[in-house]
Amino acid sequence: MGQTDKDVKIVNTGCCHDCGGRCVLKAHVKNGQVIRIESDTGEDPQIRACMRGRAYRQRLYSPDRLQTPLKRIGEKGEGKFKPISWEEALTEIAAKMHQVKATHGNASILMVASGGNQGMLHGALPVGAMLQGFGGFTRSWGIASYEGAMYASMATYGTIRTGNSREDLLNSKLVIMWGWNPAVTIWDPGTSLMMSRIREKGIRIVAIDPRYSDSAATFADQWIPIRPGTDSAMLIAMAYVILDEELQDQAFIDLHTVGIDKYKDYLFGKEDGVHKTPQWAETITGVSADVIATLAREYAGSSPAALIAGWSPARASFGEQYSRAANVLTAITGNVGVNGGYASGFMRAYSSRETNYKRVIAGKDSKKARSTGNPVEDGAPPRQYSLHKLFGGTNPNSARIHNAKVFDAILRGKEGGYPADIKMAYIVASNCLNQHPNTRRGAEALKSLDFMVVHEQFMTPTAKFADIVLPVNTFMERNDIAPPWLGSPYYIYLNKAVDSLHESKSDLDICRELSKKLDIPPGMFQFDEDDILQGITASRDDIPDYEAMKRDGVVKIKLKEPIVSFKEQIEDPENNAFPTLSGKIEIYCEHLAEMNDPKVPPIPKYMPHEESHDGPLSKTYPLQLITSHDKKRAHSTWHNVPWCQDIEPHSVWLNSLDATKRGIIDQGSVDVFNDRGRLRIPAKVTERIMPGVVDIRQGAWYDPDEEGVDHGGCANVLTRDEPSPGGAHPMNSALVQIEPTPDGAGRKK
Amino acid sequence: MTQLGFYFNQTRCIGCHTCAVACKDWHDHQEATINWMQINTIEKGVFPHLFLAFIAVPCYHCEDPSCMAVCPADAISKRAADGIVIVDPDKCLGREGCEKTPCLTACRSSSPQFGLAPNAKMQKCDFCLDRLEEGKQPICVEACPMFALEIDSMENLQQKYGKQQAAEGFRYSKKIRPAALFTPKPEVFS
């Protein structure tokens, strides 16, 4: 049967979970069922889906899809529920919410909303609107993926719009992929294809990564393995070489930056007596001084060159420092605002996410937090360490709780220094137990709540702790619009392909019905899906024709030339300031200096922390854990899809030297543990990871036995829950030990 | 006779498995034992000097297929028009019905496969005959985010890509003459 089958209707939609994509899908629908999926076959550049989008039918039609509202009848976390009607579920939720509000106030209601759904309409938006209408709620801040990179981007450039169009990399003479693995994390569709074209053009590519990643292996001419958490030391030593040998772009520094002298004081020992030489960095990073110095000279000498500083090295304790050091290196070599260069930073290019993407000058005095319309947080002052004088980036409101500390906040409340005593959690598009750090403490926290509601498609480890679970439909069963993940110029219209399965509903419809029982003004809920989506697009001048977008499923915006962030600031500085307090690129950031706290130095520094590779704890736990992304999943989504699962078993990667020392064989069962927890999974013994480092891909579902040993392989059982001052999550800063499974391999019943 | 062949640019492959899953979706292969398109990984070397390559393994539709030669039921044939190797499920004796299932051992690429149903019949990649008939490329080709795959006559492929018939993880056989053409990944260690 070919696709010309007359009974087959092709519905234009797109994949919309939290990978680095956002791709075109064409659902072949016959008799109300999606029978096949194709992707973009249209004009260039095609937005081709990856394996995950291609596997979507097994997610949509999974026998594990939640079918009805569920009420917990077992212990929290046990997973025993009974089906109830929507009327019963919503009535009970509304009654509990009224009760919690009356007894403890709105601040005791916590919303946890993550990236499980990336449409503009469904997911967090309607839940937030509903809770706001109900009198407000406590919310969280700090995005695990990028908070460190975002903070550094704001501190250096005053904006997160620091990226260039991918095709501009063809103008580079050297591309450095630092902790950046687009073969797996996508980084906008077409990025890996562009990296191949760059390689085919003969442009040299260097990869810096503790792992010989798929990207390093496919694109790079040189691979430099580096100890996790030490990237800033290598970048700082590169700056030392460049400035010591006078290879910098002095005219650029003079014209466009502030604070080079303060940085030199640090580099050349005036500040602390330590010269930040390549030899200094070698002992920290494990990268030879020669390799560091050579790369520094090569980067400074290959103008223009693109240093792409991925987010993952910033997903670490003091991760902001790595990202700051990378940004500053791009500036001192004059690689900002020029074709073929790259400013690093947050790296958004085309800014389809912000409706207003005109440049905004930083406010000189903004002691008051911005209004968010949420009564619980309006009027709260900016939180400590926030870059509250700048416009954009993370909302600095001090009434918010950092995502890594949400569990601790639930357990300790105001007495623990948090803004609220949390009694109830409303969780949407989030498998937070699995994806926030320190899972076992998370389980303890979720158990302690008075009431917990979860919107979900599957019985996730998080949903098992809920009092009520509401079944949510997927993007195949509703209309929405997907903006590109980071910085490509397009939108995808997600046309509904099939009716909602079982009794599932959209997040919007759930909130529409629940809001009636909460006696709140209808607000957005008086409008239907289409009205709201039209409203969202009306505020954007890059979607001229809503109906055409809906029909075609995708709007590809033609740019006159590739985006190069800060081109106007560099070409015409008189009339174009950087949106920082100084109006220049801030090597030395005055906003940070005012904080006068060694944890947020005004210049980038290498700062060891409690779980550094050479800290005291490394005697007990000598291996550094990194928790990378998996090609089979987008975080914890797709975990339970057989077509994806079958590709390779979930395992912990370790080098053969570390395996031999411990008597570990490839695919043998091992325990990975530290003081926070223990998990039991197969080992993958490989040369593709440096000795001393182990990798567990994050996102596998937590599955503890009676003794608390996780057999699911959830990496966050082992991760720290202490974020950096700038908000960087410490997922790649955990020390662990590995040993062969003590009791053979069997799982205790 | 035209011989359709499979071109694989190994230097581009990132091992993402999109082609393999697209194949399963298009042909609705729900069983884990059915992988018309397989992705193999080749790892060599010792840290930090490594070499990594992937290879996409469909059926290479050999000019003299070893599976066809050993089939006791003459269920495997080669289409005259395009050289595509197909299996006739009516003739195939089935996994239990066929005493030795010699097609399984004859093929070095593990292209002949059996599902889990009782006496399942042999099945394999058919270059998406249904799509070819509509003038489309096979789903793996259309799916590849790296534009690393192509199906065309061997003549056309050779004109475009040269005559390289070996790649990492694949050895050409003059006996069976697989209809495959590669841009192989040079064995350079990191």
Contacts between the chains, C-beta under 8 A, distances in Angstrom:
chain1	res1	chain2	res2	distance
A	1	B	130	6.8
A	2	B	130	4.6
A	2	B	131	6.7
A	2	B	133	6.9
A	2	B	134	5.1
A	3	B	134	7.2
A	4	B	134	6.2
A	35	B	28	7.5
A	36	B	25	6.1
A	36	B	26	5.8
A	36	B	28	7.6
A	37	B	22	8.0
A	37	B	25	5.5
A	38	B	139	7.6
A	38	B	142	7.1
A	39	B	22	8.0
A	39	B	142	7.7
A	39	B	143	6.4
A	41	B	142	6.4
A	48	B	18	7.6
A	48	B	143	6.8
A	48	B	144	7.5
A	48	B	145	4.5
A	49	B	18	7.4
A	49	B	143	7.7
A	49	B	145	7.8
A	50	B	16	5.8
A	50	B	18	5.1
A	50	B	145	6.1
A	51	B	16	5.9
A	51	B	17	4.6
A	51	B	18	4.5
A	51	B	20	7.3
A	51	B	21	4.2
A	51	B	22	7.7
A	54	B	18	6.0
A	54	B	21	4.4
A	54	B	22	4.6
A	54	B	25	5.4
A	54	B	143	6.4
A	55	B	21	5.0
A	55	B	24	7.9
A	55	B	25	6.9
A	57	B	25	6.2
A	58	B	30	7.9
A	183	B	14	3.8
A	183	B	15	7.4
A	183	B	16	6.7
A	184	B	16	7.9
A	189	B	145	7.0
A	190	B	145	7.7
A	192	B	14	5.5
A	192	B	16	8.0
A	192	B	145	6.6
A	192	B	146	6.3
A	193	B	12	7.9
A	193	B	145	6.4
A	193	B	146	5.6
A	193	B	147	6.4
A	196	B	11	7.4
A	196	B	12	4.9
A	196	B	146	6.2
A	199	B	11	7.7
A	200	B	11	7.8
A	212	B	48	7.9
A	212	B	50	5.1
A	212	B	52	6.4
A	212	B	190	6.5
A	214	B	14	5.2
A	214	B	15	5.6
A	214	B	16	7.9
A	214	B	52	7.8
A	215	B	14	7.3
A	216	B	190	7.5
A	217	B	50	7.4
A	217	B	51	8.0
A	217	B	52	3.7
A	217	B	53	7.8
A	217	B	190	7.7
A	218	B	11	7.8
A	218	B	12	7.4
A	218	B	13	7.2
A	218	B	14	5.1
A	218	B	15	8.0
A	218	B	52	7.9
A	220	B	190	7.6
A	222	B	190	7.2
A	223	B	48	6.9
A	223	B	50	7.5
A	223	B	190	4.2
A	225	B	47	7.6
A	225	B	48	5.5
A	631	B	15	7.7
A	631	B	16	6.1
A	631	B	17	7.1
A	642	B	30	7.8
A	642	B	32	6.7
A	643	B	21	5.2
A	643	B	24	5.6
A	643	B	25	7.6
A	644	B	21	7.5
A	646	B	32	5.1
A	647	B	17	5.3
A	647	B	20	7.9
A	655	B	47	6.1
A	656	B	46	8.0
A	656	B	47	7.7
A	657	B	47	7.8
A	686	B	43	7.2
A	687	B	43	7.0
A	687	B	45	6.2
A	687	B	46	5.6
A	687	B	47	4.4
A	687	B	50	5.6
A	688	B	43	6.9
A	688	B	47	7.8
A	688	B	50	6.5
A	688	B	52	7.2
A	689	B	47	7.9
A	690	B	47	6.5
A	690	B	48	7.2
A	691	B	47	6.9
